Amino acid sequence: MVRVVTHGIVDGVIDAERGIDRSNWDHPPHLAASQLRMDRMMPVAFLEPATPLPLPRAAHSFDVEALIFADPLSDRPIDGATFLNRRLFNDSLLVMHRGNVVHESYRDGMTKADHHLQHSTTKSLTTLLIAQAIDEGRMDPRAPFADYVAELRDAPAWHGVTLQHVLDMAAGLSYVENYDDRDGVYYAYARAVGYYPATDAESIGARRWLIERMGERAHTPGTYFNYSSPLTNGLLMAAEAAFGEPILPLIEQRLFQRVGAESVGWLNTDRFGFPIVEGQLSLTLRDFARWASVVANGGRNVAGGGVVPASFIDALCAPNDAAHRAFDAAGRTARFPHGHYRNQFWVIDPGRSQLAMLGIHGQFAWFDLHAELMIVGHGSFPIATSPLLTAAQQELWRRVADALS
């Protein structure tokens, strides 16, 4: 049963002795520690596991640090240890090939028992609940999104916005997710849900933010990809209405327990108890791999039990001209030339069945479904996003895939 703990979390103090708290947790010197202690910074719901499922392991391991990489900073060869530590700022790494773990490693102070903040890989993991709702006929991707969130039904900006538009971050609403602008709308949102110190007037929570602050139209729905974290919270608000049950037990019972997690999961909430599913899940590396492997296994957990329909996974990598046009309109094809964004996943190359879950500071799960390859990792990259981080991740994925082929 989900336990929600709010007492004792007032100032968001992570480490009093070292001066790490809600005001500076994401400063580069603190990331390696703070991302492991989100149970101290915000209210937290503890997701309880049910029956743990063992991760299948290969007879022989694969040493990623023994590889030689092309340095994305200098174009010179660089050894694996330096690449992981000084280019990716990697905290943990796990590789599954043909259904078996072939590599698992930890660095930068993280251990196998630690819970690492997932950031936006949380989006892809938790919105698998929407796939279940669609499969059961509780939700329809073509339906107006406001059918599921009653407070939006009279909001003109939401007219014509479907559930699929929100899943694809193409709702057409005015919003800018700029991690470099501390005075911008993203940080106003982040203060509202509890990431940073806020006044009572600012700290309005995830529900009110979506309803009150995302009410202006910028583009025709479906035509422009605009990455907007508050929309993911809206998706779980909609799922809660569709199932007619509280969202936290749904996540625990329908996702966390079905993937066979072995350790308690942490999911931070705003001060009103709503889970921040756009970024505030913390998992061990092995439980991250268990949850992500649902994608690698065509909708099934590591023991073969169904979690989401296979059709949902198939649809992620299907060519989608409309999604690609929306992606291109936003200038995102410079990063992934063949890609698009679908159902809260980054589809890197649909022709090769390559897709990813991505989170700031270096969190990722990368899949090559044709090659039966999955690579998951946690990181503490000093800034939220960077072309260097993207290049380093792509070099890791390419080099590991080449070595295992």
Buried (B, 14 or more C-beta within 10 A) or exposed (E): EBEEEBEEBEEBBBBEEEEBBBEEBBEEEBBBBBBBBBBBBBBBBBBBBEEBBEBEEBEEEBEBBEBEBBBBEEEEEBBBEEBBBEBBBBBBBBBBBEBBBBBBBBBBEBEEEBBBBBBBBBBBBBBBBBBBBBBEEBBBBEBBBBBBBEBBEEBEBBEBBBBBBBBBBBBBBBBEBEBEEEEBBBBBBBBBBBBBEBEEEEBBBBBBBBBEBBBEBEBEBBBBBBBBBBBBBBBBBBBBBBBEEEBBBBBBBBBBBBBBBBBBBBBBBBBBBBBBBBBBBBBBBBBBBBBBBBBBBBBBBBEEBBBBBEEBBEBBBEEBEEBBBBBBBBEBBEBBEBBBBBBBBBBBBBEBBBBBBBBBBBBBBBBBBEBBBBBBBBBBBBBBBBEBBBBBBBBBBEBBBEEBE
